[in-house]
Every structure is written in C-alpha cells, then in structure tokens.
Amino acid sequence: MTRILTVALLTLGDPGKLTGGYLYHLRMAQLAPRNNARIVFVSFPERPFPLAAVAVPAVIAQARRQGAQVVVLDSIAAAFLGPWLAWRAPEWPLLAMLHQPPGGIDYGPGRSAVQARLDRLAYRHARRLLVASESLADQLTAQGIPPTRLRVVPPGRDVAAAPGASPGDLRQGHRAALLCVGNWMARKGILSLLDAFARLPPATATLHLAGDDQMEPGYTARVRARLREADLVGRVVVHGRLALADVAALYAAADVFVLPSLKEPYGTVYGEAMAAGLPVVGWRAGNLPYLADDGREGLLVPPGDIAGLARALERLATDEALRRQMGEAGRRRALARPTWEESAGLFFAAIREALGQSGVTPAQASPGRRARNSMVRDSEENGSRW
C-alpha cells in the first residue's frame, strides 16, 4: 500500500479563518485524502511583526511531532522562517505556497520592504514556489524568479459548498440585485463601491454586501458611517460573515457581481461568481483582467474612476439581455478553470514532483526531470535575490 504523504503547512494564527488563503488551505486539507495525503497545520502565533519569528523552534518541533515528510510554507508566514533558514538548512523538503508577492499586500511601505527581504530569504530555500494565479506568477517572474521554479495552482472555480436555503428576492422591488462578496478591508474598495452605487437612481438596484465586517475596525467604522448617509439608507443589505453555503445561495439569486478591489493576487470570488453565471464588475487591477475581459464577461473600470464604476453598474442593472450575455460568457470561461478537486490534484502533484526531482536516488528521475532539476539548481546558484 502506498504510504500517505504527510504535509506540514506552516501558516500564521488560526488556520480556520474565512479569508482567501486560509480557505484555500482548508480545501486542500479536506481533499488531501483523495490524493493519498494529509495536511497538518502548524501555526506561528499572531504577534506584532516580526515577533512571531521567535517561535520558529517550537514550530519546527511541532512539525516534527506531526510526522511531516515535507513542509509547505504559507506566504503569510514566510518572513518568520526566513532568518532561521539563512543559518540552518531545512530539516525537510520545503515548498512555498504564495497567495501574495514578497512583502504582502496589506501593509505600509516600511513593513513591506522589510518583509519582502525576509520573505525572499525563505523562498531561496524552497524547491518550488506554488502560486495562486498567473498574474502573481508574472509578477514574480518580473522580479527575477526563474519560471522553472514556479507552479500555478489556482483556487477552484466552484464554491466550496452546495447552496443553502434561498435568500429570497434580492432585488426587493428594484430592477436588479448587485452582490459584493468581500471582507471590509481598504484594498477591497467597499467605500468606493458605496460611493458609486449612491449615484444610481434609487429604483435601479439593491446592493448586497457579504463578508467579514470586523477585519479592519477603522475602515469598518467609515463604511458604517457611509451607510448611514441619506443617499444609501434603505438601499444596501449588509449580510456580514456567512457560511459558504449561504454565499453560494447569494450567487444563485443575484444578477451582477461587483468587487472594486485594488489588489487581488487571485480573487476567488470573481471566479465563483462567473461560474454561477454572473457578469463581474471591478477595477482593471490585480488578477481580474486575467479572469475576465472588459465587455465580454463583465465591465472593468480604471482604478479610482467612481463615475465609471457607477455607469458600469447602471448599465448592467438596466439591461437584462446584456447581463444574460455576459453571465453566460463568464460561465463558459469559468468552466474551463479547475474545480477545487482538480486544484487539489495539481497541488499534491506539484509537491510530489518537487520531491521526485530532489531525488532519493537518481534512478527515480526521468531524463527530462533531471534536466529540469539542473535548470532549477543553476537558477538558484546564479540568482542574486532568489
């Protein structure tokens, strides 16, 4: 019987958080048995940056107790392991799973610069960098990472749950129901969306907001204050944090999906919405241009163009035929992307490929694999930053 592969996934804090990268890892863990594998989560404590790095010995010891055969380092925790790896060779074969570029996407320039250096220290020791999107892969390649070290393993297009109970008529007597699924963080653009939506005539649409409204307390206060203004009162429904089945039900009942996010290394919700047959609206930024074409699967607006965002929303809210056309095009495009089960297959295959290329014995690698292995070694030896 083939031995089950035990993967220790090093992350930060509670691995059960309902945010993109954490949900991605939870899905991989749930689907691991179908790939003759198991994932054990080993977390750094959530402390002010970079104090979590002092927990490296405890994290290593926990991974050892869990019987890890390979370690996958979450990009959110890479900076904490980087200095350790600069002085000690990895105890296990190491891969990294990147949901964000070095330095992260939610911090100021000072922290981002320091974290980027620490992230790169860790990534130099990884046999493979698994990345969540083509846009992130392009960004890393532009920063000097050899393409031979990268494997794109995107999230699944399907919502990780069957739809729950119907939420009823989301239009609430208006012409269309607009849905935004995103946590209340500045980069998600919730305030920009509210400003744009306020420009629509009141009878045009009802806006539904789903997502954790406690991620950034200061930003949350600004959103709630904006919702109390006269031009939005009674026009927006706040659902808060929902179970995945309830999010799936909202996709099924809405007419248009909108998320004007400035930085989305992947943007799982766009793919989910497209798979549900919804046209998508957002800034022409992050990974959205890789997922949808302006005028085909949705409407993409220059970042910061509030008036343009309002026009895009009004156009789709008032034109049912256009909504149907773009929604059908989006569904076709989304169905060409992998499901979560297929993504899990790619994830564990990439891990096994890296282990095979490392080679317990040379006979285990085909000539093609040995050639690629040589390319990776050469790129690592000659690279100044990676």
C-alpha positions in Angstrom: 0.0 0.0 0.0 1.3 3.5 -0.9 2.4 5.5 2.1 0.3 8.5 2.8 2.2 11.8 2.3 2.1 14.0 5.4 2.4 17.7 4.6 3.0 20.2 7.3 1.6 23.6 6.3 3.2 26.4 8.2 0.8 29.3 8.5 0.0 32.2 10.9 -2.6 32.1 13.6 -5.9 30.3 13.3 -6.0 28.2 10.1 -9.8 28.3 10.2 -10.1 31.9 9.2 -12.6 32.6 6.4 -10.2 34.6 4.1 -8.9 33.6 0.7 -5.6 32.0 1.5 -6.9 30.2 4.6 -9.9 28.9 2.8 -7.6 27.7 0.0 -5.6 25.6 2.5 -8.6 24.3 4.2 -9.9 23.0 0.9 -6.6 21.3 0.2 -6.7 19.7 3.6 -10.2 18.4 3.1 -9.3 17.0 -0.3 -5.9 15.6 0.8 -7.2 12.0 1.5 -8.4 11.7 -2.1 -4.8 12.4 -3.1 -3.3 9.9 -0.7 -2.1 12.7 1.5 -2.9 14.6 4.7 -2.2 18.2 5.7 -1.4 19.1 9.3 -1.5 22.8 10.2 1.4 24.2 12.2 0.9 27.9 13.1 3.1 30.7 14.1 1.5 32.8 16.9 -0.1 36.1 15.9 2.2 38.7 17.4 3.3 42.2 16.3 5.6 41.9 13.3 8.2 40.3 13.4 8.0 38.9 16.9 6.4 35.6 15.7 9.8 34.7 14.4 11.0 33.7 17.9 8.5 30.8 17.8 10.5 29.1 15.0 12.0 26.3 17.2 8.5 25.5 18.6 7.0 25.4 15.1 9.8 23.1 13.9 9.3 20.8 16.9 5.5 20.6 16.3 6.0 19.8 12.6 8.4 17.0 13.7 5.9 15.6 16.1 3.3 15.6 13.4 5.4 13.3 11.3 5.9 15.7 8.5 7.6 14.4 5.3 7.5 17.8 3.5 6.8 21.4 4.6 4.7 23.9 2.6 5.3 27.4 3.8 2.3 29.8 3.5 3.4 33.2 2.2 1.7 34.9 5.1 4.3 33.2 7.4 7.4 33.2 5.2 9.1 36.2 6.8 9.2 34.4 10.2 11.1 31.4 8.8 13.4 33.3 6.5 16.1 34.3 9.1 16.2 30.8 10.5 16.8 29.3 7.1 19.6 31.8 6.4 21.6 30.0 9.2 20.2 26.4 9.0 19.4 24.0 6.2 15.8 23.0 6.0 15.1 19.8 8.0 12.5 18.7 5.4 12.0 19.3 1.7 10.5 22.8 1.6 8.0 24.3 -0.8 6.2 27.6 -0.5 2.6 28.5 -1.3 2.3 32.1 -2.4 -1.0 34.0 -2.2 0.7 37.3 -2.2 4.0 38.8 -3.5 7.0 39.2 -1.2 6.2 42.0 1.3 2.5 41.3 1.3 -0.3 43.5 0.0 -1.9 45.0 3.2 1.0 46.9 4.8 2.7 50.2 4.6 5.9 50.8 2.6 8.2 50.3 5.6 6.9 47.0 6.8 6.5 45.8 3.2 10.2 46.5 2.4 11.4 44.6 5.5 9.0 41.7 5.0 9.9 41.4 1.3 13.6 40.8 2.2 12.6 38.2 4.9 10.2 36.5 2.5 12.9 36.2 -0.1 15.3 34.6 2.4 12.8 31.8 2.9 11.9 31.4 -0.8 15.6 30.9 -1.7 15.4 27.5 0.1 12.1 26.3 -1.4 12.3 23.7 -4.1 9.1 25.0 -5.7 7.1 28.1 -5.4 3.4 27.3 -5.8 1.4 30.4 -6.8 -2.3 31.0 -6.8 -2.6 32.9 -10.1 -1.0 33.6 -13.5 -0.9 37.3 -12.6 1.2 36.6 -9.4 3.4 34.2 -11.4 4.0 37.0 -14.0 4.8 39.5 -11.1 7.3 37.1 -9.6 9.0 36.4 -12.9 9.3 40.1 -13.5 11.1 40.3 -10.1 13.7 37.7 -11.2 12.3 34.3 -10.2 13.1 31.7 -12.9 9.8 30.3 -14.3 11.2 26.8 -13.7 10.7 27.3 -10.0 7.0 28.3 -10.3 3.9 26.2 -10.5 0.5 27.9 -10.8 -2.1 26.1 -8.7 -5.3 28.3 -8.8 -8.3 28.1 -6.4 -11.2 26.1 -7.6 -13.9 27.8 -9.5 -16.8 26.2 -7.6 -18.0 27.5 -4.2 -16.8 25.0 -1.6 -20.4 24.1 -0.6 -23.7 23.4 -2.1 -26.1 26.4 -2.0 -28.0 26.8 1.2 -31.6 28.0 1.6 -32.8 30.6 -0.9 -32.3 34.1 0.4 -35.5 35.2 -1.4 -35.9 38.1 -3.8 -32.7 40.0 -3.6 -34.0 42.8 -5.9 -36.5 43.9 -3.3 -38.7 45.6 -5.9 -35.8 47.1 -7.9 -34.6 46.2 -11.4 -31.5 44.2 -10.3 -29.7 42.7 -7.3 -26.0 43.6 -7.1 -23.8 41.4 -4.9 -20.4 42.1 -3.4 -18.6 39.3 -1.5 -15.5 40.7 0.2 -14.2 41.4 3.7 -14.3 45.0 4.8 -10.7 46.0 4.1 -9.5 49.1 2.5 -8.0 47.3 -0.5 -11.4 45.7 -1.3 -12.8 49.0 -2.2 -16.1 48.8 -0.3 -16.3 52.6 0.2 -15.6 53.2 -3.5 -18.5 50.8 -4.3 -20.8 52.6 -1.9 -19.9 56.0 -3.5 -20.6 54.6 -7.0 -23.8 52.9 -6.0 -25.1 56.0 -4.4 -25.0 57.7 -7.8 -27.6 55.2 -9.3 -31.3 56.2 -9.2 -32.8 54.5 -6.1 -35.1 52.2 -8.1 -32.2 50.8 -10.2 -30.9 48.1 -7.8 -30.4 46.8 -4.3 -26.8 46.2 -3.2 -26.0 43.2 -1.0 -22.7 43.1 1.0 -21.4 39.8 2.2 -18.2 39.4 4.1 -16.4 39.8 7.5 -17.1 43.4 8.6 -14.5 43.2 11.5 -11.3 42.8 9.6 -10.2 46.4 9.9 -12.1 48.3 12.7 -11.1 51.7 11.5 -12.3 51.0 7.9 -15.4 49.3 9.2 -16.3 52.5 11.1 -16.0 54.5 7.9 -18.2 52.1 5.9 -20.9 52.1 8.6 -20.9 55.9 8.7 -21.2 56.0 4.9 -24.1 53.5 5.0 -26.0 55.9 7.4 -25.9 58.7 4.9 -29.2 59.7 3.2 -28.3 58.6 -0.3 -27.8 55.0 0.9 -30.3 54.4 3.7 -32.6 51.5 2.8 -30.7 50.6 -0.4 -28.0 48.3 1.0 -28.4 45.0 2.7 -25.4 44.0 5.0 -25.2 40.2 5.4 -21.9 40.1 7.3 -19.9 37.0 7.6 -21.7 34.0 6.1 -21.3 30.2 5.8 -20.1 29.1 2.4 -23.5 27.5 1.6 -25.2 30.9 2.2 -22.7 32.7 0.0 -23.4 30.1 -2.8 -27.1 30.9 -2.4 -26.5 34.6 -2.8 -24.6 33.9 -6.1 -27.5 31.9 -7.3 -30.0 34.7 -6.5 -28.1 37.8 -7.6 -27.9 39.5 -11.0 -24.5 41.2 -11.0 -21.3 40.6 -9.0 -19.2 43.7 -8.1 -15.9 44.0 -6.2 -13.7 47.1 -6.9 -10.6 45.6 -5.3 -7.2 47.2 -6.0 -5.1 44.2 -5.0 -6.3 40.6 -5.6 -3.5 38.1 -6.3 -6.3 35.8 -7.4 -9.8 36.9 -6.5 -11.5 33.6 -5.8 -14.9 35.3 -5.6 -14.7 36.6 -9.2 -14.3 33.0 -10.4 -17.1 31.8 -8.2 -19.4 34.5 -9.4 -18.6 33.8 -13.1 -19.2 30.0 -12.6 -22.6 31.0 -11.2 -23.4 32.9 -14.4 -23.0 36.4 -13.1 -21.3 39.2 -15.0 -18.5 40.8 -13.0 -17.6 44.4 -12.4 -14.4 45.7 -10.8 -11.3 47.8 -11.2 -9.0 46.8 -14.0 -6.4 45.7 -11.5 -4.9 42.7 -9.7 -5.9 39.4 -11.2 -9.3 40.4 -12.6 -8.0 41.2 -16.1 -6.7 37.6 -16.2 -10.1 36.2 -15.3 -12.5 38.4 -17.4 -12.3 40.6 -20.5 -13.9 44.0 -20.4 -17.1 43.9 -22.5 -17.2 40.1 -22.7 -17.6 38.6 -19.2 -18.1 41.9 -17.4 -17.1 45.5 -17.2 -13.7 46.5 -16.0 -13.1 50.1 -14.9 -9.9 52.1 -14.4 -9.0 52.1 -10.7 -10.5 55.0 -8.8 -13.0 56.0 -11.5 -16.1 56.2 -9.3 -18.2 57.7 -12.1 -17.1 54.9 -14.5 -17.9 52.3 -11.8 -21.4 53.8 -11.4 -22.0 53.8 -15.2 -20.9 50.1 -15.4 -23.3 49.2 -12.6 -26.2 51.1 -14.0 -25.6 49.7 -17.5 -25.8 46.1 -16.2 -28.6 46.7 -13.8 -30.9 48.2 -16.5 -30.0 45.8 -19.4 -31.2 42.3 -18.7 -30.1 41.0 -22.1 -26.6 42.3 -21.6 -26.5 40.7 -18.1 -27.5 37.4 -19.5 -25.0 37.6 -22.4 -22.0 38.4 -20.2 -23.1 36.0 -17.5 -23.2 33.1 -20.0 -19.8 34.1 -21.4 -18.4 34.2 -17.8 -19.8 30.8 -17.0 -18.2 29.3 -20.1 -14.9 30.8 -19.3 -15.1 29.8 -15.6 -15.9 26.2 -16.5 -12.6 26.0 -18.3 -10.8 26.5 -15.0 -10.3 23.7 -12.5 -12.7 22.7 -9.7 -11.4 22.5 -6.2 -10.9 18.8 -6.6 -8.8 19.4 -9.7 -6.8 22.1 -8.0 -6.1 19.8 -5.1 -4.8 17.3 -7.6 -2.5 19.9 -9.1 -1.4 20.9 -5.6 -0.3 17.5 -4.4 1.1 16.5 -7.8 3.4 19.6 -7.6 4.5 18.6 -4.2 5.3 15.1 -5.3 7.0 16.4 -8.5 9.3 18.5 -6.3 10.1 15.5 -4.1 10.8 13.4 -7.1 13.0 16.0 -8.7 15.0 16.2 -5.5 15.6 12.5 -6.0 16.2 10.0 -3.2 18.1 8.2 -5.9 19.0 9.4 -9.5 17.1 6.5 -11.0 13.8 8.0 -9.7 14.0 10.9 -12.1 13.5 10.6 -15.8 16.0 12.3 -18.1 13.5 15.2 -18.6 13.1 15.6 -14.9 16.9 15.5 -14.3 17.3 18.3 -16.9 14.7 20.5 -15.3 16.3 19.8 -11.9 19.6 21.0 -13.2 17.9 24.2 -14.5 16.5 24.8 -11.1 19.8 24.3 -9.4 21.6 26.6 -11.9 19.0 29.3 -11.4 19.3 29.1 -7.6 23.1 29.3 -7.7 23.2 32.2 -10.1 20.3 34.3 -8.8 21.3 37.3 -6.6 17.9 37.7 -4.8 16.1 34.4 -5.2 
